[in-house]
Amino acid sequence: DACDAFEAGSASSDEAARAITKTGLLTEAIESCTEAATREFDVVMQKRLLRSASYGMHFSYKDPVERWMPMGGATTDVLTKKKKAHQQHLSEEEGEYPEEEDEDEEEDSPTRPSKTAMKFVAAAQKLRIINALRSPSVGFALTSSQYDAIGPNGVVARLVMMKRPALASSIAEYLGLEDNVRSFARSSKAAAFVSSVAATAAASGGRTDAEIAEIAIRILRDENFSMSTILEDKTSGSTTTTPSSTTNTTTLSSPATSNSVLRGSYAAVALAAHRAGKSGVANLLLLLETSVIDKVPALISIGSHADAASVAAMARDIDLIFLSLMEFEKYCMSNAADPNKGQHNFLNTIVTKFPPEATNLLKTYYSSMSDVKFVMNLLLRSQNFVDAGTTMAKRALDSSKEQERLTMLKEASRVFGLGKESAFQKSCTDDYMELLSEQGKLRSIYGPEVVPESSSVTSTIFSIIQYAGVKPREAHKLFAEAEKMAKRFRVPEKRLWHVKVRAFAESGQWANLRNLADSRAKSPIEFKPFALAVIKGKQSTSEIMRYVDRVTSLEERYDLFCEAKLWKRALEEAAKLKDYRRMMHVQSLSNSLEIQQLCNKMAARLG
């Protein structure tokens, strides 16, 4: 009533307001008017209540006790201290002196609006938003309690779902909400703009993709310009507000000017542009997207699978690379009437357009499958004949069926023969297939125990010679087969002699070992391996000496005597070498008192 009287120019308004002040209920009256305004649906009544609250705050400022406060009041701490100072002043006038306060009392904090003033501002903001939502053009009627329940973020989200992104963006900026909320609202607004331009030919007016992308970027970056003005000028043919080519180039090529909050916003608007048929706009916007986790799915959605894989490869994200591959495979298979043709197109594109990281990852994935045809098709398509043949050969070695193993080895040999760089691998594969064939012949003639399955050339020769100890009557034939096998596969002579010595020793064919040592052919491995074989076979001293005596090196003879634990002969060899260290070595190994005394005598002779 006091406010109405004040607006009517009546002098009684001041008296009515002072009467409320004297009762001490002025603050309560201000807050009551503010709260009532938020609960009122009539805009005229809202304004009347807010004016009344504002009028009452002027008298709160004029209160003699609170005259030091700024418009709307001061902080609670400052108010308390000022009141204490006023009471102290009155006490001094009456001759009373209050107790002194602590010297370390905190200094006055800077003034700020009172809680009443802050409530008034918040109520005004709420009413402005609620009235905008209650507009018939929006149709989103809310009470004050409902607004408080869903909050500003909920209002923005609901407006976006109602396809009112412009109003949502305005509210988010007006209230100063979190950066991610404002970015979400602006991206929705930009997406709505791109969709409307694509759907309305009159609004687009022949606008290029670069110009549309420019405006969308400005919306995302919250640059000040009028959307309605741009559309009106473009429709009327004016070019005063159209972004220049220089501005387009600068905006589209400067992703660093965008805030980190915009991560994901460009991808969202690009998807909207793609759905609206503006693929060029989508590509331009995705150039500015810095979030890989948002950019890759967006590129997949618009059909740029190879670009998506390249972006994921640059980010070294295996999951996103695999996602690009699998989505592209689904795309190829769904668009092809024949599955084989779809797989053909998929592999061709992977090899020619996708990054090497994607090809290698797909190879690893296909290699884990039981069916080898997928990885073989990929490797053959990329003309990687070495890896293709190696993959087939490994699968052959893992096979337990002999016929299946031979078939896969033949296929591996054929694949190796497709490239010049795999000639060595082809030769090795052919030799191994021939070895398997020879092993099969030997097993058919002499029995399955003659050679183990899938053994090497050296193991095959060793098994043949060792088997001669089991079949002494067929030893001559078996030795001939071993010689034939060694000659066919070009086994070096030294290796063949080592194999023979080891096979004779392990099978106990000591007579054949002596015959080998006494053969007319000169031993290419000398006689140390013979001596070691009989020593490990725990043969007699005479048998050991048969071979040690034929060893010419004094150092090797010393080592052999130590191995056989013939300490006296080892000392003799150490004496010939005049090696004090070897003598002491024998003394440390032997437990015989005689040997130890002999070591001391020989050592003394050396001085």
Secondary structure as GFF3:
##gff-version 3
##sequence-region A 1 607
A	DSSP	alpha_helix	2	7	.	.	.	ID=ss1
A	DSSP	alpha_helix	12	23	.	.	.	ID=ss2
A	DSSP	alpha_helix	26	38	.	.	.	ID=ss3
A	DSSP	alpha_helix	43	62	.	.	.	ID=ss4
A	DSSP	three_ten_helix	64	66	.	.	.	ID=ss5
A	DSSP	alpha_helix	76	93	.	.	.	ID=ss6
A	DSSP	alpha_helix	115	133	.	.	.	ID=ss7
A	DSSP	alpha_helix	144	161	.	.	.	ID=ss8
A	DSSP	alpha_helix	165	175	.	.	.	ID=ss9
A	DSSP	alpha_helix	179	199	.	.	.	ID=ss10
A	DSSP	alpha_helix	201	204	.	.	.	ID=ss11
A	DSSP	alpha_helix	209	220	.	.	.	ID=ss12
A	DSSP	alpha_helix	227	236	.	.	.	ID=ss13
A	DSSP	alpha_helix	245	252	.	.	.	ID=ss14
A	DSSP	three_ten_helix	255	257	.	.	.	ID=ss15
A	DSSP	three_ten_helix	260	262	.	.	.	ID=ss16
A	DSSP	alpha_helix	265	275	.	.	.	ID=ss17
A	DSSP	alpha_helix	279	286	.	.	.	ID=ss18
A	DSSP	alpha_helix	292	301	.	.	.	ID=ss19
A	DSSP	alpha_helix	305	314	.	.	.	ID=ss20
A	DSSP	alpha_helix	318	335	.	.	.	ID=ss21
A	DSSP	alpha_helix	339	353	.	.	.	ID=ss22
A	DSSP	alpha_helix	356	367	.	.	.	ID=ss23
A	DSSP	alpha_helix	373	381	.	.	.	ID=ss24
A	DSSP	alpha_helix	385	398	.	.	.	ID=ss25
A	DSSP	alpha_helix	402	416	.	.	.	ID=ss26
A	DSSP	three_ten_helix	420	422	.	.	.	ID=ss27
A	DSSP	alpha_helix	423	446	.	.	.	ID=ss28
A	DSSP	alpha_helix	457	467	.	.	.	ID=ss29
A	DSSP	three_ten_helix	472	474	.	.	.	ID=ss30
A	DSSP	alpha_helix	475	488	.	.	.	ID=ss31
A	DSSP	alpha_helix	493	506	.	.	.	ID=ss32
A	DSSP	alpha_helix	510	517	.	.	.	ID=ss33
A	DSSP	alpha_helix	528	536	.	.	.	ID=ss34
A	DSSP	alpha_helix	541	548	.	.	.	ID=ss35
A	DSSP	alpha_helix	554	564	.	.	.	ID=ss36
A	DSSP	alpha_helix	567	577	.	.	.	ID=ss37
A	DSSP	alpha_helix	580	589	.	.	.	ID=ss38
A	DSSP	alpha_helix	593	606	.	.	.	ID=ss39
###
